[in-house]
Amino acid sequence: MRKIKLNTQAIHQGLLVFCVSLMLSACGLAGREGGLAAGAKAQAEGKYRAAYIEAKKVLQQDNKNGAAWLLLGRASLMLGDVKDALNDLQNAKANGVPETQWAVPMGQALLVTQQYDQLLKTLLPEPLTDTGVKTDVLRLRGDAYRGLKQFDQAEQSYKAALALAPKDSETLLGLAKLATIAGDPAAADNYVQQALAASPESPQVWVLKGDLAFDAHQLAAAEADYQKALAFKKADWLPQEHFYALTRLANAQAQQDKLDAALGNIQTLEKMSPGQPYPHYLHAVVLYKQGHLDDAISQLQQVLKGAPNNDQAQMLMGAVNYAQGNYGQAEMYLSNIIGLKPDNLEARRLLALTFYREGRSSQAVSMLRPAVQGTPSDADLLTMLKSAAAEGIASSSAKVPAVAANAPADEAFAHVDQAIASGDGAAALRLLQAIPAGDPAIEARRNSLQVMAYVRSKRTDEAVKAAANYVSAHPQDSAAHLVYGTALVAANEHAKARVQYDEAYKLDPKNIAALLSLGSLDSLERNYKDAAGRYDSVLKQDPANETAMTAQARLAMLQGDKAAAIKWFNQAIGAAPKSPAAYIGLVMLYSGTGQFDEAVSVAKRLVDVEPDNPAAQNALGAAELNAGHSSEALKPLQLAVKLAPQAPMYRINLARAQLLGKNTKEAEDNLEQVIKADPGQVQAVNLLAFVKLQNKDMPGALSLARALQGQPATKAAGFMLEGDLYTANQSHHEAVNAYQQGLKIAYERPLVLKVFQAMSADGSSEPQTVLRDWLAKHPDDAGTRALLAEYYLTHKQNALAVTEYERVVKDHPSDVGALNNLAWAYTAQGNPKALELAERAYKLAPTSPSVQDTYAWALVAGNQVGKALPLLVQAAKAAPKEPSIHYHLAVAQARTGDKAGARTTLEVLQKSGADFEGKAAAEKLYRELGGAGGSAK
């Protein structure tokens, strides 16, 4: 198991600001007995709830009683209600309580809430004459300076306090913490020993003693120290300090593999403060060590929901995904850490090993080199990686997370991963067959990789068979059904895939991923209503699930409902203000609809909340690019590349900006860096090829395409690029040949569509044949069927178009585009079913101009012109450059008696010179209304 080294200082800083949510019980009405004396006695005995109640009783009778406010503030502070404590202590101060009494608790509350500047402004040592209070104030000021990282001033304050009280244990602890920050553990230990001699029963001293032992990897000693601190019956410490001590104990136990003991303490922490992320992180560590990797991911998702840039959670998420063989996910999390913290050697080692497992040896070597001392050769580094992969370790000091029993098969699986990554599915399958049978975890991994290898080899039938066999043997395994569903999707067996996704969800109703997969499948098949229902179900389980909200927004975009999409994106942002996905989706929506200023504004909001997030800077740069502001795009894109130099997309976008700014050389340099790191980075190769084409270097562009063709994994993409280059060069016949070559390698939908488009541009007599052939093998592909129907519709083959659209609508009754076009074809045929279908489409997308036009035209055909007219007015306003809509509007105006309005509409249309299907009819109507020499009737 991989040891996760924690940053003690960062955790200590963070955990001390946790507010333990301890709800106060209802306070009774004040009575004659009790009062301030009883409250003070309860406070002294550590009975803070009782002290709180007595103070409340007094204040119900006299809300100007400063002593009662002081008692209430101290009690609130010790109960963990720091915000209330600050308010109570301010009231104590306002009602005449002297500074010597409120200063220290006020400073403690300001310190816990990290209001360091306010503490320094509020607590001044000079006027104070009481030595004890002045010592405390100086020490609190030292703590505030330490929080502000002004370490020299902190040391001065601590030493001034120590001059007044040489044995003050808390001041000695402050100096010990400064020594720890300065990297001087011996000095820190010396201060702790002095503090322990002065206050042997101070829990805070024992906790810091434990922290020093933990940092020195003396975990048993640290555990004993934390237990000592927690064992004091009347410990005088804040709830936040108690919470911190318990987290440190649980962590020490987890690192020693005392997992049951650690889990017991973690469960106590979760009850103490359900909303705090750190217990979820510790829980994930324990689950991870136990081999419960899916459950560990669930806990880490709770951490990342509130703190998406938490590097410890991202590190562990990367490690867990690595252990599961999910190298793409592992790479995403580990790259994000290194993008923000390039000196994180643990993340760098594991990412290097991840690259190696994927067969990306050159990137693995480059990533590992800064984490290894000396100047080893590439061969030496590859040997290290091979040894680490075989032994299941990423470095000599840090175990790679993997189920221990699986270690003997690890190297063999690494070779399988490499074969799949290089596109050699046949080799991957041979290697898998050679791996001996193992425990359930090995067999589950074998199944997943086998299905992936079959899919990569375009042997989808065998992928489906392998996945089906595994499900048959493991019918209760939710994950197995998900793998089976994925194989079926690859085989375009969407209906059967749906059955498997349903079963996965049935077996594990908490498996939100299965429900989201069902929603994605619904969306892919244009069953938008069903997809929305899936996402609604997710939100019922998890009302703050920003992934489901973002999916709802994208669903609305697909249906042309911009207002709903904006609403959902904003809700997702509200649920996760620092999660980039919804911001980026909103940026794309505004960019796609030409609202570039709005897109830039949203991207700037993201950068404001996440200035150090490279994805945020990239989103801003891309938005500026889309707005045509290439110079403004440069700075955020340069920052994105600086923060995450390994992320190819950021460098590619920077190259785009540089190209627009005529910095062709710099753009080419960036693209070449991307391609050097990953010769199979298709997007970078494509962009560089088109740069060469623009520079009249067609041979150079084609050589890049052919370099892709020389790599098994990108061979088909290389032929696609060659076809794209010929298409751009208007060499449509050559484009057809290139695309068809690609189609022989990878019979995939994108290439099918490109062959169809190139054949159409080349003037081929039967370009639709390629679509029909595809549909014969993939009859459930509604998108391609709709494209074939559209071809028939535009080529005046309405009967064939109707047949295809009827099939689409039968299978996907909520497909707005198919409903709309079928209604249009029915209207042209005089089919009475046109109006019903047009109305259905309108109800699904009431703001779409084309849908409004179709519905209105069907109403006109049905002699409901009065109902059609306002729809056409809206459609014409929304689509001022669509001539057929304006012609339909003129017809409706004429038929409702507004001949002058119809004539004006047609006159504008005539002047535009636009060509459209109804142009002859529009000219005839214009003449009949007295336009262009005609006489009005």
N, C-alpha and C positions, 0 to 999 in steps of 0.2 A: 504493500500500500504506500502511496505517496505521502510523505510528510509535508504538511503545509506550514511553512514558517510564517508566523504572524508578526506584524509590525506593532510591537508593544506600545510604543509611544503614541502612535496614531489611534490605537484602540482605547488607550487610557483617556486621551483627549476626548474621543467621541463618546465613550460610555459615560463619562462624568456629566454629560449634558442630557442624558436620558431622563425623562420625567416619568417616574413610575406612577401609573394611574391608579391610585388607591382611592376609591370612592368614599366620601365621608358619609357616615350614617346620619339620618335626620336628627337634628338637634331639638331637644325638648324645650319647653318654655322655662324661663328663668324662675327659680324658686327663691325663698328666703335663705335657705341653707347654701353651703358651698361658697361660690364666689372666687375672688382672686386668690385668696389664701389656699383654697382647695386646688385651684388650678396650678398654682406655683408648686405645691406639694406633688401633684401628679406629674408635672413636668420634670421635677427633680428625680422622680422614680422611673422616668422613661415611659410614663403612661400618657403619650401625646394625644391620643383620642380624647381621653378624659379631660386633659388640659384644654383642648380645643372646645369641648362642650361647655366647660365652666366659663371660658372667656366669652363664648356666644351668649350665655345666660346674662352676663353682666352687660354686654353691649345691647341686648334687647331692651334693657331698662335705661341704659345711658350710653348712647353711641358717641359720646365725646370723651369717653374714658380712655386716656392714652395708655395707661397700664394694661387695660384689657386688650387694646389693639396690639400692644407689644407681645402679650402672652399668646394671642391668637396668631400673630405672625410667626413667632418661634415654633408654635405647634404645627402650623401649616407647613413650615419649612421641613420639619422633621417627619411629617407625613408624606412628603414628596410633592406637595402642591405649591410649587415655587412661584407661579404667577400670582396666586392668592397671597402668598407670603409677602411678596414685594408690595402689593397693594395695602396689606394690613400694616406693614412696617412704615409705609409712607403716612398712613393715618396716625400711627403712633407718634411719628415725628411732628406731624401737623398739630397734634393735640398735646404738645408740651413735654414729651418724653425726652430726656437729655441724650445727647449724642453718644455718651459712653454706654448707653443701654441698647440703642438701635443700630449702632455702626457695624458691629461684628455680624449679626444675623443678616443685615442688609447686604454687606459685602459677600457673605456666603451665597445669598440668593443671586446676586449679580454675577458672581463667578460661575455658578451652575448654569446660568442662562447665557454665558459667554458674552456678557455685556462689559467687556474689559475696560473700554474707554470710559463708560459711565462710572464704573467702580473707581477708577483713578480720579475722576472728577469729583465724586461724592465723598470719598474717604481720604481725608488729608491728615497726616500725623501731627503737624505742627501745633495746632491749638490744644491737643490732648495732653492732659497731665497725668492721667491714670496710666501707670507703667504697663499693666496687663493689657489694657485695651489698646494702647499705643503699639505694643508688640504685635498684637493680633492684626491691627490695621496695616503695619509695615509688612507683615507676612502676606496678608491678602493682596496688597499692592504688588509684592513680588510674584504672587501667583498670576495676577493680571498681566504683568509685564511678560511673564513666561508664556502666557496664552497668546500675547501679541508678538512673540518671538523676539522681544527686545531683551536679550539675555543678560547684557551688561547691567541694565537698569534693574533687572530682577535680582541679580546677585547683590547689588548695592542695597536693595531693600531688605533682602534676607539677612545680610550681614549687620545692617542697622538694627533689625529685630533681635538678632543673636547677641548683639552688644548689650541690649536691655535685659535679655533672658537667655543666658548661655546654654541652658538645658531644655529650651523649648523644643519639644519633639517635632511639632509640625513645621517649624522653621528649618530644622535639620532635614526633614523630609524634602522640603522645597529645594535645599541645596543639593540633596542626593539626586533629585530629578534633573537639576541642571547638569550635574556631573554625568548622568546617563546620556543626556542630549549631547554633551561634549565628547562622548565616547570614552569616558574614564570610569570603568566599572569599579576599579579599586577605590577611588575617592568616593564614589556613590556608596559602596559597601561600608566604608569608614563612617560616613554620616549616618547610615542606617543603624550601625552598631551603637553609635552615640545616642541616637534617638531611642533605641531599644533599652539601653541602660537607664535613660531618663524616664521612659514610660513603657514598662514591660507589658502592660495590658492595653496598649493602644492598638486597636485593630488596623488603623491606617498604616502603622509602622510594619506590622506583620504582612500586610498586603504588598507594600513596596519591597520588603525583603523577598517575598515570593516572586515578584516581578523580576528582580535581579537574578534569582536562581533560574527562572524560566528563560531569561535571555541567555544565560550561560548553558542552556540545555540540561540543567539539573532538574529534571521534571519531577522526580519523586520528592526532592526537597521543596520545590515550589508548591506541590500539592499539600505537603505537610504545613507549610506556612499559611496557605490560604485557609486550610481547615482550622488552624489555630485562630486566625482572625475571626472566622465565622462562629467559633465556639463560645466567644465571650457572651455571657448572659445579658449584660446591660451595656452593650456596645454603644458608645456615643458617636454615632455617625449618621450621615444623611442616607436616605433610601437609595440614592444614586450610587453612593459608595458601596453599600451592601450589594446592590445589583452588579456592580463591577466586580467585586470580590468573587461572587458566585459564578460569573462568566469565566473568570480566570481559573477557578477551580475546575469547572467543567472542561475547559480547554486543556488544562494540564492532564486531566484524566483521559481525555480523548486521545491526546498525543502519546500516552502510554498504553493505548488500547484497552483501558479500563472502561469499556464502552457502556456497560450497564450502569455503572456509577455515574458516568458522564451524562447519560440519557436521563437519569432521574433528576439531576440538577438542572438540565436543560428544560425539562418539563415544568420544574418549579419556576424557572425564569419566564417561560411562556405564560404561566398563570399570573406572575407578578406584573408583566407588561406585555399584553398580547400584541400590541402594534409595533413593538421594536424589532428591527431586522436582525440584530446580532444573534439572538437565540436561534433564529431560523438558519443562520449560517452555521452555527455550531451543530445544530441538528443535522444539517446536510453533511458535515464532516463525519459525524458518527455513522450515518446511513451509508456514506461512501465507503468507509472502512469496513462496514458489514457486507458490502457488495450489493446493497439495495440502490442501484444507480438511478432508476426511474424516480424513486421516492426522493433521492437526493436532489434531482433536478427540480422536483416540485417545490422543495424547500428553498432552493436557490432562486426560483422564479419569484417567490415572496420577497426575497431580499432585493432583487433587481427591479421589481415593480416600484418600490419606493426610492431606490437609489441605483438607477441604471448604470452609473459609472463606478460602482463599488468594485475596486480592483481585486479584492480578496474573493468576492463572489464570482467575478468573471474568471479569475484564475481557476477556481475550483470547478466552475462550469466547463471551462476548457478541458480540465483534467478528466472530469466525468465523461464528457463526450469522447475524449480520446480513448478512455477505457472501454466505451461501448463500440468503438470503431467508427464513430460518426466524425470523421476527420474534417469534413467541411465545416461543421458546427464548431469543432474545437479550434480550427484555424480562425474563425470569425472572432471568438472571444479572446484568444491569445494575441491575435494581431491588434485588437483594440487596446489591450494592455500595453503592448510594446509601442504602439503609436503614441500613447500618452506618456509612457515611462520606458524609454529605450534601454535604460540600465537595469531593468528587471531581468536578472539572469535566469531565474527559475522559469519564467514565462518564455524566455528566449530558447532555453534548452528544450522545453516541451514542444514549442512550435517547430524547432528544427527537427525533432523526432517525428512530429506530425507530417511535415513535408517529406521526410524520408519514407514514411509509411505510404504516402501517396505516390511514391516514385519520382518525386521532384528533388533529385539529389543535389543539383547545383544550388537551388534555393536553400536546401537544408544546410549545406556547408556554409553558405554566406550567413545564415542566421546563427549558426552555432559558433562561428569563429570568435566574436566578441566575448563569448561566455567561457572561453578556454584560455588559460594562461599560456604565454609563450607564442611561438609562431609555427604551429603544426602545419604540415602540408595538407592539401585537399584529401589525399589518400588516407592520412592519419585520421582526419576528421570523419571520413566515411567509415573507417574501421571502428571509431568510437560509436558512431550511430548504429552500425550493424550490431555491435556488442550490446548496446543499450536496448535495441529492439528485441534481441534474442533473450536478454535477461529480464526485460520488463522494467528497465530503469532509464531515467533521462540524465542522471548525473550520479557521481559516486555518493553523493550525500542525500539524494532525494528520490524516493521510490516512485516509479510511475504507477498511477492508480490502475489496477486491473484485478479482477477476481483471481485470487492466488492460484487456484487450481488450474487456471487457464494458461499459466506462464509457459509450459512446454510447447504449446501450440502457437505462441505469440509470433515467433519468427516466421513460421509458415504462413500465418495470416498476413504478416507484413508483405511477404512476396505476392500474395493474392492481391492485396491492395495496390501494389505497384503495377501489377499486370492490368488491373481494371483501369487505373489512372492513365496508363499508356494506351488504352484502347484495345488491348489484347485479351478479349474475353475468353478465347479458347484456352490460352495459357492459364488464366485464372481458374477456369473450371478444372483443368488437369491438376493444378496445385491443390485445389479444394478436395479433390478425390483422394489425394495422397495423404491428407491429414487424418490421423486415426480418430476413431469415435471418442468423444469425451463427455464431460458432464453437460447438464442442460444449457449452461451459459455458452459453452463451445458450440453446441449444436444450433443454438439460436443464432449465433454469429455466423456459422456456416450457412444457415438458411438465408439470412439476409444478404450475404455476399454472393451466394450462388444465384439468387434472383437478380441481383444487380449485374452480375457477369452475363447472364443470359440476356438481359435487357440491353446491355452495352453491345452484345454481339448480334443484336436484332433478332434474337431467337425468342421472341415473346411467347410463343406457344409453350416452349420449355420452361420459361420463367414462370408462367402461370401454373404449369404442371408441378414444378418444384414447390412453389408456394402452397399450392393446394394439398400436396402430400404432407407438408409440414403442419398445416392447419388440421388435417385429418388426424395426425398423431397428437396434436396439442389443441384440441377444440376449445379449451378454456383460456387460451393465451390471447389476450386482447391485442398485444403487439403483433402476434403472428397474423391475425386477421387484417391488421393494417398493412403489413407487408404484402399479403395476398391482394388486397385492394389496389395497392400501388402497381403490382404486376398487371392486374387487369386493366388499369387505366392506361398503362404503356401499350397494352394490346387493343386499346380502344373498345374494351368491353365495359362500357360505363355502367350498364344496368347491373352486371354481375359485381362490379367493383362496389357499387352502392350497397349490395347485400352484405359484403364483407365489412364495409365501414359501419353499417348498421349493427352488425354482430359485435364488432370491436367496442362500439359504444354501449351496447346492451350488456356486455360482460363487465364493463367498467364505466358506469355512468359518470364518474368523476373525470373521465378521460376527455377533457375539453378539446384536445388535439384531434380526436376522432370526429367530434361534432364539427369542428372547424373544417376538417377535410371534407365532410359531407356538404357543408356549405360551399366550399370551393368547387366541388363537383357539380352542384346545382348551378352555380354561377357559370361554370364552363359550358354547361349544357343550356344556358340561357333560361333556366328555371328560376327566375329571379325572386319570385314570391316564396318559393320553397327555401332558397338560400337565405332570404331575410328571416324566415322562420327559424332556421338553424341558428343564426346569429342571435336572434332573440332568446333562444333557449340557453345559449352560452351566457347571455347577460342576466338571465334569471338565476343561474347558478353563481355568477360572479358579476354583480352590477357594475363593477369598476373595470371590467375587462376591456382595455383599450384596443386589443387586437380585434375583438369582435366589432367594436365601434368603428374602427378603421375599415374593416371588411364591409360593414354596412355602407360606409361612405363610398367605397369603391363600387359597390353594387349600385348605388344611386347614380354614380357617374356613368356606368354602363347603360343605364336606362335613360340617360339624358336629364336626370333630375338634379340639376346643379344645386338648387336651394337645399335639398335634403342632404346632398353630399357635404356641403359646407357645414350644415348643422351637425352631422355625425362627426366630421373631422374635429370641429370645435369641442364637441363633447369628449372625444378621445383625448384631446389636449388638456381639457379640464381634469380628466381622470388621471392622466400621467403627464404633468406639465414639462417633464424633462425627457420624455420619450420621443425620439425624432420621427417615428413612422408617420404619425398623423400630421405633423407639420409638413413633412416632405410630400405626403399625399395631397395636402391642400395647396402646396406650392405647384405641384404638377397639374392640379385641376385649374388653378388660375392661369398658369402658363398655357395650358391646352386650349383655353377659351379666349386667349389673347389679353387677359387682364394682368399684364406683366408687372405693373406697379404694385398690385395687390400681392402677387407672388413674391416679389422682393420684400414687401413689408412683412409677410408671414415668415420668410426665411430669416429676416433680421430679428424677429421675435425669438426664433429658435436659437440664434446665435447669442442673444441677450441672456437666455437662461442656461445655455450650454456653450460658453465661449471657447472652451478647450476641447470641444467634441469635433473631431475632424469631419464627421458626417454632417454636422450643422454648417460648418464653413463651406463644405462642398455644395450643400443645398443652396446656400446664398450665392455662391459663385455660379452655379448652374442657372439659378433664377435670373441673375444679371445677364448671363449669356443669352438666355431665351428672350430677354427684353432688348437685346441688341447692345447691351452695355459691356462690350468686351474689356474695356479698360478698367471698369469698376469690378469686373469679375476676377481680375488677376489677383488682387490682394487676398481675398478669402480662399481662392483656390491654391495660391502659394502657401498659405497657412495650413490648409488641409493637407497638402503634401508634406509640409514640415512636420506636422503632428503625426501623420501616418504615412511615412515614405514607402511602406511596402504595399499600400493599397493601390491597385492598378487603376481603378476607376477615377480616383482623384487626380492622378497624373494625366490620365487621358483627357479629363475635362480641362485641366490646365493647358494641355496641348491645343485643345479646341479654342480656348481663349487666345492663346498665342497666335494661332493661325489667323483668327479674325483680326488680330492686331498687327498682322503682317510680320510677326516674328517667326518666320517659317523655320529657321535654323534651330531655335530653341524648342519649338514644337516637335520637330523631328528628333531632337536629342531626347526629349521626354518619352516619346513613343518608342524610340530604340531602347531606352532603359527598361521600359515595361516588357518589350519583346525579348530582351536579353535575359531578364529574370524568368520569363515564361514564354518560350517561343510559340506556345499554343494559345496565347492570349488573342483570341480572334478579333475582338473589337479594336485593339490597338493596331493589329496588322491591317485590318480593313481601312482604318483611318489613314495610316501611313501610305497604303496603296493608292488611296484617292488623292493624297497630297502629291504623290508622284504623277498620277494621271493628270492632275491640274497643271503640273510643271511640264506637261507634254512628254513624260517619260513612261509611255505605255509598257515598254519592255521591263522596266524596273518594277512597275506595278504588278505585272503578270508574274514576275519572278517571286514576289511575296506570296501571291496566291498559290504558286506551285510549291513554295516552301511548306505551306500548310498542307498541301496535297501529299507531301512526303512524310507526314506524321500520321500514324494510324488513327489517333483520336480526333484529328482535325481534317482528315482527307476530304470528307464530304463538304466541310465548310470552305475548304480551298477551292473546290469546283464552284461552290456558290459565289465566292468572291470573284472568281474568274468571270462567271456569268454576269455579275453585277457590273464589273468593269466594262465588259462588252456592251451591256445595256446602256451604261452612261455614255459610251462612245457611239451609240446609235447603231451598233453592229448586232442587230437582233438575231440574225441567223446563227452567228457564232455563240451568242448568249444561250440560244436554245440548246446547242450542242453541249456547252459546258454544264448547264443545269441538268441535262439528261445524263451526263456522266456522273454527276453527283447523286442523281436519283438511283443509279445502279448500285451505288455504295450504301446509301441510306434512303430507303423508301419512306420519306418523311413528308409530312404535310407542307412545311414551308417550301421545300423544293418543288413539290407538286404545284403549288400556287405560282411559283416563279416560272416554271415551265409553261403553265397556262398563260401567264401574262406576256412572256416573251413570244410565245407562238401567236398570240393575238396581235402583238405589235409587229410581228414579222409577216402578218397577212395570211397566216395558215388558214386553210379552209375549215378545219374542224378542231380548233383549240380546246373545245369543251370535252373532247374525248378523254384527255388526261384526268379531268375531274370525274367523269363517269367511271373510269377504271378504278380510281381511288375509292369512290363510293361503293363500288361492287365489293370491295374488301373491307370497307369501313362504313357500313350503312348507317351507323349511329352518329356520324360526323355531321352535325346539323350546320355548322359554319360553312363547310365546303358545299353542302347541299344548297344552302341559301345563296352561295356565290354562283352555283350553276343555274339556279332559278333566276337570279338577277341577269345572268348572261342571256338566258332565253327571253326575259322580259325586254331587255334593251335591243334584242335582235328580232322583235316583233313575233316571237314564237310563244304567244300567250298561253296556248293550251299546254305546252310543255312546262312553262313557268308555273302555271297553276298546279300541275301534278306534283312538282317538286316542293312548292310552298305548302301545299296541303299536307305533305309528309312531315315537313318541319313543324307546322302548327299542331299536327296530331301528337307528335312526340314532345313538343315543347309549347304548350298552350299559352305560356306567358312571354313568348319571344315577340317583343314589340315590333322589331323590323320585319319579321315574317308575316305577322298579322297585318301590318300596314301595307306591305307590298301585295299580299294576296287580296286584300280588300281593293287595292288599286286595280289589280288585274280583273277581279270580279266586276268592278264598276265598268271597265272597258268592255267586258263581255255582256253587260246588262244583267248580271246575276244578282238576284234579290238578296243573296247572303252577304253582299258587300257591306251594307250598312251595319249589320250586326258585328262583323269583324272589325270594321273601322272604329266603331264605338268602343269595342273591347280594347283596341290599341290606344285609343284616346284616354280611357280611364287609367291605363297603366302609365302613360306618358303625356299628361295633359298640356305640358308646356313646350313640347317639341313642335316646331313649325311644320315639318313635313307630315307629322301625324295629324295636326290640326287641319292641314290642307286636304289630306286624304279623306278624313271624316267629313269635312265640309263639302267636298266634291261629291261624296256619296249621298249627302243630304240634298244637294242640288239635284242629283239624278233621281232622288226620291221625292222631288217637289216639296222639300222642306227648306226653301231658300231663306226664309226669315231666320231660321235657326242657324243656317250656315254662315250668314253674312258676318256676325261679330267674330266668329272663329277665323274667317279669312282676313278680317281687319287685323286681328292679333298676329296671325301668321305672316302677313305682308310686312308688318312693322318689325317683327323679329328677324325676317329674312328679306331685307330690301333689295337684294341682288338676285333673287330667285324668280325668273320671269314667269314661270308657269303658275306660281301662286298669285301673281298680280293679274294674270289673265283670268284666273278663276274668280278673283275678287271683282273684276269688271263684269263678268257674267252675272254674278250675284247682285251687283249694284243695278245692272240693267233690268234684271227680272224683278227687282223690288221697286222699280220705278225711278231710281236715281240715275237717269240717263246721262245727266251732266257729269256726275261723279264717275260713272263708267267711262265716259269719253275722256275725262282728264287722266284716269288711270291708264287707259290704253295709249293715250298720247305720249305719256312719259315712257311707256314700254316701247313704243315705236321709235322714239328718239334714242333709246339705249342701243338699238341695233342688235339686241340679243337674239340668239337663235335657240329655239326650243320646240318641243314636239307639237304644241298647239299654235304655232306661229301663224299658219294660214288661217285658222279659225279666228284668231285674235284680229288679224287684219280685216277679215270679212266683217266681224262685229264692229270694228272701228268705222268702216265705211258706212255700215247700216245706221250708225249713230251720228253720222254727219261729219266724221273726221276725214281728212285727206281728200277732200273733193266729194265725199259722199253726201247724201241728204238724210237728215234725221227722220225716222219713221215714228 
